[in-house]
Amino acid sequence: RFRTSQELLDYVQTSQDTRLLKLIPLLMQRPRQRLPHVHSLDHACKLLSESKNILVLTGAGVSVSAGIPDFRSSDGIYRRLRDEFGMPKPECMFDKEYFDRNPQPFFSFAHELWPGRFNPTPCHRFIALLEKRGQLLRNYSQNIDTLEQSAGITRLVNCHGSFATATCVTCGYRCAGADIEDDILNQRIALCPKCPPHPPPRPVNQAGESSGGLGCSSEGAGGSSGGGSS
């Protein structure tokens, strides 16, 4: 029914359909049972070759071999965010309340993950092959690096958004990520072309937004940008 993650997001926001949410407690109460006939790598390969509706869940680990660090390892992204940006918590980089107060750290860091610097990994190619063979039901990805798109995967939901698009956090104006590429690569705050210039326009927020509640504070982080723009 949904060809892209944005179509799914638009549906959830406009329909107020809560049926899927009601299933979550039920699913959490039922531990997954291991298939009794699958207990070796050969069995797993056979199962993959014969299955039609394969659901793939991917995270940062599938992109590590492309040269993109994960988040929580000793030399991962969160370690760098804490050491180089002095944030209360490294998760503040992707916290909307923190972004509203001080967007500059995000735009100072985003260029390091910008698409075009990295190539899809064998794991991405394998998932794309499943889709080509008509076996992939959906790939749910936590990643924002767009390597799935680069590999040709279309049956995809980017659970945390991606760099493929950018949306103004004030008026909702949406554009292609490529439209703010120059700002990202030059570590400038990308400003919305639709918001009025007075008061200062609010920057376009890239992927990785999360709701507040992390206890992130902008105190000592350089203040807000553009007289309170966000």
Salt bridges, closest charged atoms under 4 A:
GLU7 OE2 - ARG3 NH2 3.07
ASP10 OD1 - ARG174 NH2 3.75
ASP17 OD2 - ARG19 NH2 2.51
GLU50 OE2 - LYS46 NZ 2.61
ASP83 OD2 - ARG79 NE 2.99
ASP83 OD1 - ARG82 NE 3.87
GLU84 OE2 - ARG80 NE 2.85
ASP100 OD2 - LYS96 NZ 3.17
GLU112 OE1 - ARG80 NH1 2.50
ASP182 OD2 - ARG188 NH2 2.53
ASP183 OD1 - ARG188 NE 2.98
